[in-house]
Amino acid sequence: MLTCAKCHKKIDEKDALKRKNEQGAQEIICQECFKAATGVDFATFAYRREVAKQTFFAVIFCLAATIYAFVEKGPLYGAAGLLLTALIWYFSAKIR
C-alpha cells in the first residue's frame, strides 16, 4: 500500500501513478488526484498517448517509404507519397 502525496489516501501499487512535482522530485498520486489535476481520467490519457505514439511511428514509416519512392521511382511517386502521408496524419488526428 502506498500513500497519495496530494490527498494522503492509501492506494494499491497497481493503481498508483508516478509524477514529477514542481521541484522535480517524484511523487505518487492516486487516479482521482490525476483527474483533478489534468481534467481527464487516466484511462483516457493512456489511450490518447498510445494513439499518438502509433500515429508518430506510422507517419515516420510513411515518410521513409516516400523518400524511397522518390529516389527509386521519381518525383511523381514522391509527391504521391507526401500526399498519402499527409492524409494518414490528418485522418489519424481526427479519430478520437
N, C-alpha and C positions, 0 to 999 in steps of 0.2 A: 504494500500500500504506500502510495506517495501522497504528498500534500500539495494542493494547488497554491501557487505563490500569490494569487490575487484574492481568492475567496477562502482559502485555508480549508477547503473541503478535502476529505480523504477520497482518493480515486485509485482505481486499479492501474497497473503498469501498462496494460494494453490500451487503455483509454486516455493515458497521459500524453500531452503534446509538449514538445520542447520548443522554446523560442528564445530569442535574444532580447534582453531589455535595452533600455536607452544607454546604459553604461557598457553594453557589450557582453555582459555576463549571461550565461544560460539560466533559464528558469523553467519550471514545469507548471503548465496551466491545464485546466480541465476544458472540455469541449464547450461548455456553456460560456466560460470566460472568453474563449476564442471567438464564439459567435457574437458576444457583446462587443469585443474589440474590433472585429472586422465587418460585422453586419451580415455574414454568411456562415452557414454551418460548415463543419469541417469536411463532411462527405461531398458536398457540392464543390468546395475549394479543391479537394483532392482530384475530383473528376475533371474539373476545368484545367488543372495543372497537367494531368495526364494527356488530355486532348491537345493542349498547347505543345507539349513535348512531341507527340506524334505528328502534329502538323509541321513543326520545325524540321523533323527528320524527313518528312515527305517532300517538303519544298527543297531541302538541300539535295535530296536524291534527284528530284526533277531538274534542278539547275545543273547537276553533274551530267545527267543524260542530255540536256540541252547543249551543253558545251561539247560533248562528244558528237552529237548530231551535227552541230555547226562545223566542227573540224572535219568530220568524215563525209558528210553529205552536202554541205554548203549553207549559205545564209538563209535560204528559204526554210530549211528544216530547223535551223537555229531560231528563226523568228517564230515558227510554229511552236517550238518547244517553249519559248518565252511566254507565248500566249497561253498555252496549256498550263504552265506553271502558275501564271497569274490567276487563271480560272480555278485551279486547285486551291490556291491560297484564299481566294475570295470566298469560295463556297464552303471551305472548311471553317472560315471565320464566322460565316453566317449561321452554321448549325450549332445550336446550343441545347 
